[in-house]
Amino acid sequence: MSYRIPSPIIQNFLEHHTCPVALSKLPHDVRSCPICKASYVDRDPKYNHPLLLNDTEEYPVRICNCGECKHVFGRRCLEQHIRAQQPWSHRCPLCRAEFFPAPSPRREQLLERVERLLNMIAARDANDEAEAQQLDEIYVAAESIRDELLGPRWI
């Protein structure tokens, strides 16, 4: 089974769910990355987070807008963790909070079926008001199923 997380999802996560942290805001005993143990450096103010150039040194980022997890990691290490294509790559390395659902072929198949159903309902013309109301209720129920399949997404 592939655990690959698509690049657009990773980029969205890094943009919207990581926040750069100034070294001065970190406790002295938390000034190195818990993944690689390298010491952090302050982010260059000219640098546009979350883009990462090859010569960018490891700076701290906090997980934000992602439930209870507020851990701090090195920006480069966090991305490498997510891109590692391992069963745990979609979770926080420390608390195992889910950043996004693990890739699942079954979920993808179900989502495709629900999307087809939603498209079929939207394309159908109702013969009367009662049928229109019934189609609306079916559409809302199918949307609810789709949203449930998308699960605890933070993206």
Long-range contacts (C-beta under 8 A, 24 or more apart in sequence): 1-103, 1-105, 2-85, 2-103, 3-85, 3-86, 3-87, 3-89, 3-90, 3-102, 3-103, 4-85, 4-103, 5-82, 5-83, 5-85, 5-89, 5-90, 5-100, 5-103, 9-100, 9-155, 10-79, 10-82, 10-83, 11-50, 12-155, 13-82, 13-99, 13-100, 13-154, 13-155, 14-50, 14-75, 14-78, 14-79, 15-50, 16-65, 16-154, 16-155, 17-63, 17-64, 17-65, 17-66, 17-99, 17-154, 17-155, 18-49, 18-50, 18-61, 18-62, 18-63, 18-64, 18-75, 18-78, 19-49, 19-61, 19-62, 19-64, 20-49, 20-59, 20-60, 20-61, 20-75, 21-59, 21-60, 21-61, 21-62, 21-72, 23-60, 26-60, 26-72, 30-72, 31-60, 33-58, 33-60, 33-73, 33-74, 33-77, 34-71, 34-72, 34-73, 34-93, 34-94, 35-73, 35-74, 35-77, 35-78, 35-80, 35-81, 35-93, 36-74, 36-77, 38-74, 38-77, 40-74, 49-75, 50-75, 52-76, 52-79, 63-92, 63-97, 63-99, 65-154, 66-97, 66-99, 66-154, 67-97, 67-152, 67-154, 68-95, 68-97, 69-95, 69-97, 69-99, 71-95, 98-152, 99-154, 100-153, 100-154, 100-155, 101-150, 101-151, 101-152, 101-153, 107-149, 107-151, 110-149, 111-146, 111-149, 111-150, 114-142, 114-145, 114-146, 114-149, 115-146, 117-142, 118-142, 118-143, 118-146
